[in-house]
C-alpha cells in the first residue's frame, strides 16, 4: 500500500564539464550568465564549468488502476499468510496434544507392564511352592520363569517407551533440552468415550484457517489477473521539483521550481500486456482448481474423522469391557490354581491374556483420544455445504 503515498526525495550532485551545452546551461541555471558569455569563442570552447545542484523532488501517482489491483492482491496474500500462520499454530497444538496422549499412554502401558511383572513374580513363587509340595512338575516351574522373563523384557521396553514419549512431547512443547514433562494418565480416561464430544471450539472463527488461506490465495490470483488487465488503462502522475544551482558550496544563486501533471496511456506494448493477462488468467484457473481440490479433500477428511471418532469410541468401550473380563478371568484362575483345580499353563495363559487385553484397551483409548482431537481440528460446518464461496468463484 506504500505505493499509493507521495514520494519525496532529496538530490545533491556535482558536475564539471567543458561540454558547450552543459557550460551554457550551467551558467544559465546558476544565474551568472552575462553578455560576454555570448562570445562565439566561449560558446564553442568554454572553460570547465563546475555546477553544484541540490533539489527536492516530489512525485505522486493518484490514479493507477493497475497499482490498486496490485495492492488488493498483496492484501489478499498477506491475509493468506496470516491464516496460514494460524493454521500452523493449530497444527502445532494438535501435534502437542497427540504427543501428550501418547506419553500418557506410554505411562499407562508401563503401569500395566509392571503389574504383569508383579503377577509373573507371584506366579513363579506359587509354582515353586507347589513344586516343592509335588503338585506341579519342573516344566511348570520353567514355564513360570519364562513368563517372568517375558514380563521383565516388556517392562524394560515400556520404560524406554516412556522416556522416548516424554522426549517427543517436550520437543512438541518447545521445551529446553533435558526438561521432561510428566503427563497425567487421566488423559486416557474413558469418561469422554461414553458420548462423542461436540466439536465446539475446534475451529477458527469463520471456518478452518487453512481453507480460508486457500480462498485468500484465489482472491489474490484474481486481483493479479485484474492488475494485468488494468495496465491498459491510463494513469495520472503529478510531480514537483525545487532545485538550486551554484558553482560554490552553500551559495544557491540559481533557484528554480517545476510543477507538472502527466497522463500516460499504453497504446502498444509488443503484446506484453496480453501475454501477462493470459498468464494471470491461467494462474487463477490453477489456483481455483487447487482450492476446490483442497475443499474436497477437507470434506472427505472430515467425514473420515467423524466416522473414525465414533468407531474409536465404540472400540475403546469394547476393549475396556474385554480388559475387565480378562482381569476377572485371571483372578478366578488364580483362585482355582490355589485350590489345585487349574494347571500352571491355564494360569499363565490367563495372565498373558490379561496383559494383552490391558494393552489393547490402552491403545484403544489412545486412538480414541487422537481421533477426537483430529475431529476437533478438522471440523468445519461450512464443509457440509455443497458449494463453498471459493468453489463458486
Secondary structure, DSSP 8 states (H G I E B T S, - for coil): -GGGS-EEEEEEEEEEE--HHHHHHHHHHHT---GGGG-HHHHHS---EEEEEEEEEEEEEEEEHHHHHHHHHHHHHHHHHHHHHHHHHHHHHHHHHHHHHHHHHHHHHHHHHHHHHHHHHHHHHHHHHHHHTTSS-HHHHHHHHHHHHHHHHHHHHHHHHHHHHHHHHHHHHT--TT------GGGG-GGGGSS----TTSS-TTS-HHHHHHHHHHHHHHHHHHHHHHTTS-EEEEEEEEEEEESSTT---EEEEEEEEEEE--S--TTHHHHHHHHHHHHHHHHHHHHHHHHHHHHHHHHHHHHHHHHHHHHHHHHHHHHHHHHHHHHHHHHHHHTT-S-HHHHHHHHHHHHHHHHHHHHHHHHHHHHHHHHHHH--GGGGSS--HHHH-
